[in-house]
Amino acid sequence: MISIVIPAKNEAAALESLLPRLRAAQPSAEILVVDDGSSDATALICASHAVSVLRQPYSMGNGAAIKRGTRAARGETIVFMDGDGQHDPADIGRLVAKIDDGFDMVVGARDWGGQAGVGRGLANTFYNWLASKMTGHRVADLTSGFRAARADKFREFLHLLPNGFSYPTTSTMAFFRSAYPVAYVPIKAAQRVGKSHIKPLRDGLRFLLIIFKIATLYSPLKLFVPASVLFFLLGLGNYLYTFFTMHRLTNMSVLLFSASVIVFLIGLISEQITALTYRRDR
C-alpha cells in the first residue's frame, strides 16, 4: 500500500486541481493532507475530494507536517510531495518503481528549469555539490520535496527532522549515513500555484546553516579537520614571519595553534555524537 503525504499551508487553489489528478493517478493510495494552520479553504477543498486531513491548530512548519503525516500513514511506502502544484502525480509511479527495485529512498530530481529562480537554482547547485563531496555519492537534488521512501526506514529518522523547511536535506543525509540506498529520478517541476512561503531575507540564514548542518550531520570531521588545518597553517605562517623578523613567538601564533587543537577536538567529539545519533538498537 502507498501513502501520499502532502504538507499544505494555504494551498487551496493548488489543491483544487492537484487532488483530482492525484486520485486518478493513484486510485488505491492513501492520501493524507496535513493542513499546517491554513487560514484559507484548504480543509474544505480536501473534504470535497474525500481526502484525509490532519489539521494543525497553528502553523508548526513544513517539517512538522511531514512528521505528523508520516506517523499517521499506513502504507509500507510513503510518497511526499508539495501541495503547491509543482509535482506531477504521474511521476509517482516512476518513484515507487525504483523502491520496488531495492532502493530505500527515491528522490524526484529537478532540472535547472524546475528551480524557483536563478538565486534558488545557484544555491541548490551548491548544496548538491557540497552533499556529493560529503557523501562520496552523486546528489542530484538535495532539497527536492518530491520523494518516496520505505516507511519503516523513514520513521527511524523522524527525531532528526527539523520542523522547518530542511527536512529533505536531513532525510537524504540520514539515509546516506545509514547506508540505505538512495536513487534519483529526473522530473519536470511546474511553476507553483500562489506565493512561496519562503522569505529570502528571513530564510537566507537558515539555508546557510544547512551547509554546516550537512557537514555535521553526515561526517563532522570533514568540516572540522580542514578548519583545524587552516588555523594551524595560519599559526605556522605567523610564527615563521615573527621568528625571522622579531626572533620570537607571539601571542597570536599561540592563539592560532590553540584554536587548531580546540577545533580538532570539537570535531572528534562531534564525530562520536553523530555515531551515537545514528546507532539503532534492534
Steps between C-alpha positions, in 0.01 A plus 500: 500500500617852416436801721535850354579773752447862393590786736287803417468852630249721318520287185126482421541628143766242415329211677179563307670376183764271656278267702281375209811428292661330796200275561484414129870410492495302827141380559596249772745719691439653841513879462576705810502880487652660809342843534769708669277765657351625174274804504345432158272223373764228497304273737175550308664419167641177645162403645330558164740252340466237774862536610617441855605819677718539806459852632766680698346751743763753392788509254783279625705485182541282194715244680252471786225425249718231341560338838132496591402360161768230524377387841144472372578332165407132473684412178825308474621766258447871562507757220561860603401781267433873530149634491582795275442324168867471399510120499330281241302208648591296191861488627403315818499167320858554382619573855319201649637272227853582618400412857386162369843461337666498842561866586394636838450859386435640153513873438346693211791705365414833336693643208607865481164601353324361807682730741311793652717779361868541423598564862332185628646306209855610579452428870361151432787429260746586777313284753505208257875540445572523873284198584666298222842582645390408851338168409720386213185440296340715232217705653282621214250704704555541873200724571226337291177452694376231259624163620397146589640296787442177685288599798691296760835645388372859490349477848842416644607859439190697602680621812768659278263691275460874568160662513598747227577469131814284500348156553606386146865582579493325836324187377730463198816529710357266764433230241849533355656491847314179587595331169141489376510514117369823346408550133404803291236520228494804269174697517355816355380744765230751405473853633332503837144625540488802726777666698794316654518488879880533492624851578845571351614726784352300784597159364835602349682437827319170544618379162856602585474298820391202291852495355647442844220266593578280201860467614430443868208264430696272270870517596608779737873437456471592132406850619714534812827351372540751213414783740756367748766474229422856389555637853822299531638632170408856596676455832804347334517779245471765768767326710747480210441866417552619858796266555694635205400863557488524881661170610216408732174308534203736523170461681317492166690189391421328829134598465479358147674175602261469795200562275625225268513247785164606645320481163647154436388374842150641445494309171589175678223554756251584223597183314425291808165674554408444136585130528277469807220688323488248217537191717183293492415246769298216354 
